C-alpha cells in the first residue's frame, strides 16, 4: 500500500496562502485560503478553513489538514 506524502503546516499561518488543486474541477485550479474558521471555544484547535477559487470566487469549507495531502494539493500557484 502506498502512503501519500504529507507536509507540515502551521495552521495559524494559512490565511491568504495560495494552493493549486492536483485534479481541478469546474476550471477551478488555483485557490486562496480566505478565512480561518476558529471554533467557538478559544481553547479548541483550529480545524476548518475556507478556500476560495480564484477563477469562480466560489468558496468551500474544508479541514485544514487536507492541504497536507500532496496527492490533492500543492502549495503555491503552479
C-alpha distance (Angstrom), angle and dihedral (degrees) to the residues before:
residue distance angle dihedral
X1 . . .
X2 3.81 . .
X3 3.75 119.4 .
X4 3.81 116.1 -145.3
X5 3.77 116.3 -125.6
X6 3.79 116.3 -102.0
X7 3.80 128.8 -155.9
X8 3.78 127.7 -155.8
X9 3.80 116.6 -117.8
X10 3.77 134.3 179.3
X11 3.82 104.2 -133.4
X12 3.81 92.5 -152.7
X13 3.83 90.4 60.9
X14 3.82 96.4 51.2
X15 3.82 97.9 90.8
X16 3.85 110.2 115.5
X17 3.80 92.3 1.3
X18 3.82 116.7 146.2
X19 3.82 125.7 -124.3
X20 3.81 137.3 -177.1
X21 3.80 120.8 -147.8
X22 3.82 113.5 -131.7
X23 3.83 91.4 -149.5
X24 3.83 106.4 32.3
X25 3.80 118.9 -156.0
X26 3.82 126.8 -162.0
X27 3.84 90.1 5.7
X28 3.82 88.5 -63.5
X29 3.78 106.6 136.9
X30 3.81 105.4 137.6
X31 3.79 122.9 58.3
X32 3.78 138.8 -179.5
X33 3.81 126.1 -154.4
X34 3.80 98.3 -120.8
X35 3.84 100.2 174.4
X36 3.77 142.1 16.6
X37 3.81 107.2 -142.4
X38 3.78 105.1 -148.7
X39 3.82 119.8 -164.4
X40 3.81 120.2 -108.2
X41 3.79 91.6 -108.4
X42 3.82 111.2 64.9
X43 3.81 92.9 -147.8
X44 3.83 91.4 63.9
X45 3.82 118.3 89.2
X46 3.79 124.5 -110.3
X47 3.80 110.0 -92.4
X48 3.82 108.1 161.9
X49 3.80 136.3 50.6
X50 3.78 133.7 -177.8
X51 3.81 116.3 -124.7
X52 3.79 120.0 -160.6
X53 3.80 121.3 -157.4
X54 3.80 110.3 -131.6
X55 3.83 93.6 -148.2
X56 3.81 99.9 50.0
X57 3.83 103.1 14.2
X58 3.83 87.0 -129.6
X59 3.80 113.2 150.4
X60 3.77 131.2 -146.8
X61 3.78 132.3 -176.0
X62 3.80 116.9 -133.0
X63 3.81 137.7 162.4
X64 3.81 105.5 -92.2
X65 3.81 90.8 -130.2
X66 3.82 89.8 70.3
X67 3.81 86.9 74.9
X68 3.81 89.6 66.8
X69 3.82 90.4 66.6
X70 3.82 104.6 96.9
X71 3.79 90.9 -167.4
X72 3.84 88.0 67.6
X73 3.82 107.1 25.0
X74 3.80 139.0 33.2
X75 3.78 121.9 -165.8
X76 3.81 114.2 -115.0
X77 3.79 130.4 16.8
X78 3.79 112.1 -65.8
